[in-house]
Amino acid sequence: MMRENLIIYIVAAPDLSHTFEELKTAFGVERSININRDLYIKTYEKISRIYNAPVIIAYSKTKKYYDLRWLSEAEPGFLDVFDISYHQAFLKTAELAFKTGSKKVLWINHLCPFITQDDINFAVSNITDKNLVIGPAKNGGVYFIGFSRDALKIFENIYPLRESLYEDLLDKIKKNRFSYMDLEERLLIKDNESLKAWIESGDYIADLKKLSAMQETSSDAENKPKKKHKEKDLPTHQTGDNLA
């Protein structure tokens, strides 16, 4: 597995205490938990298919959700970041990535399921020791940060839903004499307007069609008439109940 470029993906258990307060305010408690979980899953499905940047997951597990089977049937491994802040998990995971040989680290906000392979290719091509790549959100905040080891000192605080995160990062980049390049603006899913945009997007509709096709295939298989065997055709050591 190529590790020169590494995506860090910070995940928390899909429950009440680990769902951002802003999402609870925007969507209501129960709905926000479900939306947040869906975003973790959909964004992971997207980034796990990116060919030139493997994913390392930092996960704050709980007694109920002690592994990541709710995120992926493949049960990916993870770095345990129990009982530390999002900012600390960000730094800990980035430091691990660099210690294990990565040259470029890509942080992706799970609230943005619109990330593309082209975004990653652009970032990988433009991150240097003194240049970062930032993905500004159309509705405030940041959905992507790509950086090298030298830029770690810039990240005094990382919080996904902070409206001023983009401006704060640019200020720190300037003060530390770094440069940066922007990705295309994309949405963070954090209110009803952005949720509607996601639901109406091509990616979401494609997922629904895929799920519908799977359900139809399963239903067809269940409803397909089973071939009936006459008793005289059965081998003497088998019955109709134990045929494969």
C-alpha positions as CSV (number, residue, x, y, z in Angstrom):
1,M,0.0,0.0,0.0
2,M,1.4,3.4,-1.0
3,R,1.6,5.6,2.1
4,E,3.3,8.7,0.7
5,N,-0.1,10.4,0.7
6,L,-2.5,9.5,3.5
7,I,-6.0,10.6,4.3
8,I,-6.9,11.0,7.9
9,Y,-10.5,10.5,8.8
10,I,-11.7,11.3,12.3
11,V,-14.8,9.4,13.4
12,A,-16.9,9.3,16.5
13,A,-19.5,6.8,17.6
14,P,-23.0,7.5,16.1
15,D,-24.7,8.4,19.3
16,L,-26.1,11.4,21.1
17,S,-23.0,12.4,23.1
18,H,-20.8,12.4,20.0
19,T,-23.0,14.3,17.6
20,F,-22.1,18.0,17.1
21,E,-24.3,20.4,19.0
22,E,-24.8,22.5,15.8
23,L,-26.3,19.5,14.0
24,K,-28.7,18.8,16.9
25,T,-29.8,22.5,16.7
26,A,-30.3,22.3,13.0
27,F,-32.0,18.9,12.6
28,G,-33.2,18.0,16.1
29,V,-31.6,15.3,18.3
30,E,-32.7,12.0,16.7
31,R,-32.5,13.2,13.1
32,S,-29.1,14.7,13.6
33,I,-27.7,11.4,14.9
34,N,-29.0,9.6,11.8
35,I,-27.8,12.3,9.4
36,N,-24.3,12.4,11.0
37,R,-24.0,8.6,10.8
38,D,-25.1,8.6,7.2
39,L,-22.4,11.2,6.4
40,Y,-19.7,9.2,8.1
41,I,-20.6,6.2,6.0
42,K,-21.1,7.9,2.7
43,T,-18.0,10.0,2.9
44,Y,-16.0,6.9,4.0
45,E,-17.3,5.0,1.0
46,K,-16.1,7.9,-1.2
47,I,-12.6,8.2,0.2
48,S,-12.0,4.5,0.6
49,R,-12.0,4.3,-3.2
50,I,-9.4,6.9,-3.8
51,Y,-6.5,5.1,-5.4
52,N,-3.5,7.3,-4.5
53,A,-4.2,8.0,-0.8
54,P,-5.0,5.2,1.7
55,V,-7.2,6.1,4.7
56,I,-6.2,6.0,8.4
57,I,-9.2,6.3,10.8
58,A,-9.1,7.9,14.2
59,Y,-12.0,6.5,16.1
60,S,-13.5,7.5,19.5
61,K,-15.1,4.2,20.4
62,T,-17.7,3.5,23.1
63,K,-19.0,0.4,24.9
64,K,-21.9,0.1,22.5
65,Y,-19.9,1.0,19.4
66,Y,-16.6,-0.6,20.2
67,D,-15.6,-1.2,16.6
68,L,-16.4,0.1,13.1
69,R,-18.9,-2.5,11.8
70,W,-21.5,0.3,11.7
71,L,-19.2,2.3,9.3
72,S,-18.1,-0.5,7.0
73,E,-18.7,-4.2,6.6
74,A,-15.0,-4.6,5.9
75,E,-14.4,-3.6,9.6
76,P,-11.5,-1.3,9.0
77,G,-8.8,-0.9,11.7
78,F,-8.4,2.4,13.5
79,L,-6.3,4.5,15.8
80,D,-8.1,4.7,19.2
81,V,-8.6,8.3,20.2
82,F,-11.1,7.7,23.1
83,D,-11.7,10.7,25.4
84,I,-9.7,13.3,23.5
85,S,-10.9,16.4,21.6
86,Y,-11.3,16.5,17.8
87,H,-8.3,18.8,17.7
88,Q,-6.1,16.4,19.7
89,A,-7.3,13.5,17.5
90,F,-6.4,15.5,14.4
91,L,-2.9,16.1,15.6
92,K,-2.3,12.6,16.9
93,T,-3.4,11.0,13.6
94,A,-1.4,13.4,11.5
95,E,1.7,12.8,13.6
96,L,1.3,9.1,13.2
97,A,0.9,9.4,9.5
98,F,4.2,11.3,9.2
99,K,6.0,8.9,11.5
100,T,5.0,6.0,9.4
101,G,6.5,7.6,6.2
102,S,3.8,9.8,4.8
103,K,4.9,13.0,3.1
104,K,1.5,14.6,2.6
105,V,-1.5,14.3,4.9
106,L,-5.0,15.0,3.7
107,W,-7.7,15.7,6.2
108,I,-11.3,15.3,5.0
109,N,-14.3,16.5,6.8
110,H,-17.0,13.8,7.0
111,L,-19.7,16.5,6.6
112,C,-18.7,16.9,3.0
113,P,-19.6,13.8,0.9
114,F,-18.8,15.7,-2.3
115,I,-15.0,15.1,-2.3
116,T,-13.7,13.7,-5.6
117,Q,-10.6,11.9,-7.0
118,D,-9.8,15.1,-8.9
119,D,-9.7,17.0,-5.6
120,I,-7.1,14.6,-4.2
121,N,-5.1,14.6,-7.4
122,F,-4.9,18.4,-7.3
123,A,-3.9,18.4,-3.6
124,V,-1.2,15.7,-4.0
125,S,0.3,17.7,-6.9
126,N,0.4,21.0,-5.1
127,I,1.2,20.2,-1.4
128,T,4.9,21.1,-0.7
129,D,6.9,21.8,2.5
130,K,5.7,25.4,2.3
131,N,2.4,25.1,0.5
132,L,-1.0,23.8,1.8
133,V,-4.2,23.0,-0.1
134,I,-7.4,24.1,1.5
135,G,-11.0,23.2,0.6
136,P,-13.3,26.1,1.5
137,A,-17.0,25.3,2.2
138,K,-19.6,27.4,0.4
139,N,-21.6,27.7,3.6
140,G,-18.7,28.5,5.9
141,G,-15.8,26.5,7.3
142,V,-13.5,24.0,5.6
143,Y,-14.0,20.5,4.1
144,F,-10.4,19.7,3.3
145,I,-6.8,20.5,4.4
146,G,-3.7,19.0,2.7
147,F,-0.3,19.7,4.3
148,S,3.2,18.5,4.9
149,R,5.0,17.8,8.3
150,D,6.3,21.4,8.4
151,A,2.8,22.8,8.5
152,L,1.7,21.0,11.6
153,K,2.5,24.1,13.7
154,I,-0.3,26.0,11.9
155,F,-3.0,23.9,13.4
156,E,-3.6,25.3,16.9
157,N,-7.2,24.3,16.7
158,I,-9.4,22.3,14.4
159,Y,-13.2,22.1,14.7
160,P,-15.2,21.0,11.6
161,L,-18.2,23.3,12.1
162,R,-16.4,26.5,13.1
163,E,-17.6,29.2,10.6
164,S,-14.4,31.1,10.7
165,L,-12.1,28.1,10.2
166,Y,-11.1,29.0,6.7
167,E,-10.2,32.6,7.6
168,D,-8.4,31.5,10.7
169,L,-6.3,29.0,8.7
170,L,-5.4,31.7,6.1
171,D,-4.3,34.0,8.9
172,K,-2.0,31.4,10.5
173,I,-0.6,30.4,7.1
174,K,0.3,34.0,6.4
175,K,1.8,34.5,9.9
176,N,4.0,31.4,9.5
177,R,5.1,32.4,6.0
178,F,3.4,29.5,4.2
179,S,1.4,29.7,0.9
180,Y,-1.8,27.9,0.0
181,M,-4.0,26.9,-2.9
182,D,-7.8,26.5,-2.9
183,L,-9.9,23.5,-4.0
184,E,-13.3,24.1,-5.5
185,E,-15.8,25.3,-3.0
186,R,-18.1,22.6,-1.8
187,L,-20.9,22.3,0.8
188,L,-20.8,21.0,4.3
189,I,-24.0,19.2,5.3
190,K,-25.0,21.1,8.4
191,D,-28.5,22.5,7.9
192,N,-31.7,21.7,6.0
193,E,-30.6,23.7,2.9
194,S,-27.3,21.8,2.5
195,L,-29.0,18.5,3.3
196,K,-31.5,19.1,0.5
197,A,-28.7,19.9,-1.9
198,W,-27.0,16.6,-1.0
199,I,-30.2,14.6,-1.4
200,E,-30.8,16.1,-4.8
201,S,-27.2,15.5,-5.9
202,G,-26.2,13.0,-8.5
203,D,-24.1,11.0,-6.0
204,Y,-27.0,10.6,-3.6
205,I,-29.4,9.6,-6.3
206,A,-26.9,7.0,-7.7
207,D,-26.7,5.5,-4.2
208,L,-30.5,5.2,-4.0
209,K,-30.6,3.5,-7.4
210,K,-27.9,1.1,-6.4
211,L,-29.7,0.2,-3.2
212,S,-33.0,-0.2,-5.1
213,A,-31.3,-2.5,-7.7
214,M,-29.9,-4.6,-4.8
215,Q,-33.3,-4.8,-3.2
216,E,-35.0,-5.8,-6.4
217,T,-32.3,-8.5,-7.1
218,S,-32.8,-9.8,-3.6
219,S,-36.6,-9.8,-3.9
220,D,-36.4,-11.6,-7.3
221,A,-34.3,-14.3,-5.8
222,E,-36.7,-14.8,-2.9
223,N,-39.8,-14.9,-5.2
224,K,-38.2,-17.1,-7.9
225,P,-40.1,-20.4,-8.0
226,K,-38.1,-23.2,-6.6
227,K,-37.6,-26.2,-8.9
228,K,-39.7,-29.1,-7.8
229,H,-38.3,-32.6,-7.8
230,K,-40.3,-35.7,-8.0
231,E,-39.5,-38.1,-5.2
232,K,-38.4,-40.8,-7.7
233,D,-35.7,-38.4,-9.0
234,L,-34.0,-38.0,-5.6
235,P,-30.9,-39.9,-4.7
236,T,-31.8,-42.4,-2.0
237,H,-29.5,-40.7,0.6
238,Q,-31.2,-37.2,0.1
239,T,-34.5,-35.7,0.8
240,G,-36.0,-32.5,-0.5
241,D,-35.1,-30.6,2.7
242,N,-31.3,-31.2,2.5
243,L,-30.7,-30.5,-1.2
244,A,-28.1,-27.7,-1.8
